[in-house]
Amino acid sequence: MNSAMKQIAKERVQILFRQAQKNYKANPQLAKNCVTTARSIAMAARIRLPQQLNRSACKVCDAYLVPGETSRVRIRPRREPHMVVTCLGCGHQTRIPLKVKNRVERNHDEQDNKQDETSR
């Protein structure tokens, strides 16, 4: 596919996700159809969904995920800190890693804090 077709596909995917966002409360089935169509357009055009849009849809049942209404979000500190998003429609869980400062950055921040305290 050429770049013009991919651009059109991206625009249509954005439009469909906006429609899903508008309609998820009144008509969840319509929102689900919008998400399914958007994903099939993206696959046919071989484009990646933006991370924000990809995380707002269940990978199993294509439900539009809204925290507190169609999904449950929990923060888990075990192993690596991560966020667990559970679809309330099908129960599918998605783990999203939370970025943790690496050791070098933490040590640098701690040294800065100590210098600030001693300079007071």
FENKANOR-V532175 format. One record per residue. N is the residue number from 1. RES is the residue in one small letter. PSI is psi as a letter, one per 30 degrees, with the letter a starting at -180 (NA if undefined). Layout:
N_RES_PSI, N_RES_PSI
This chain:
1_m_k, 2_n_l, 3_s_e, 4_a_e, 5_m_e, 6_k_e, 7_q_e, 8_i_e, 9_a_e, 10_k_e, 11_e_e, 12_r_e, 13_v_e, 14_q_e, 15_i_e, 16_l_e, 17_f_e, 18_r_e, 19_q_e, 20_a_e, 21_q_e, 22_k_e, 23_n_g, 24_y_e, 25_k_e, 26_a_e, 27_n_i, 28_p_f, 29_q_e, 30_l_e, 31_a_e, 32_k_e, 33_n_e, 34_c_e, 35_v_e, 36_t_e, 37_t_e, 38_a_e, 39_r_e, 40_s_e, 41_i_e, 42_a_e, 43_m_e, 44_a_e, 45_a_f, 46_r_h, 47_i_l, 48_r_k, 49_l_k, 50_p_k, 51_q_e, 52_q_e, 53_l_e, 54_n_e, 55_r_f, 56_s_g, 57_a_k, 58_c_k, 59_k_f, 60_v_e, 61_c_g, 62_d_g, 63_a_k, 64_y_k, 65_l_k, 66_v_j, 67_p_k, 68_g_f, 69_e_e, 70_t_f, 71_s_l, 72_r_k, 73_v_k, 74_r_k, 75_i_k, 76_r_k, 77_p_f, 78_r_l, 79_r_b, 80_e_k, 81_p_k, 82_h_l, 83_m_k, 84_v_k, 85_v_k, 86_t_k, 87_c_k, 88_l_f, 89_g_e, 90_c_f, 91_g_g, 92_h_k, 93_q_k, 94_t_k, 95_r_k, 96_i_j, 97_p_k, 98_l_k, 99_k_k, 100_v_k, 101_k_k, 102_n_l, 103_r_e, 104_v_e, 105_e_e, 106_r_e, 107_n_e, 108_h_e, 109_d_e, 110_e_e, 111_q_e, 112_d_e, 113_n_e, 114_k_e, 115_q_e, 116_d_e, 117_e_e, 118_t_f, 119_s_f, 120_r_NA
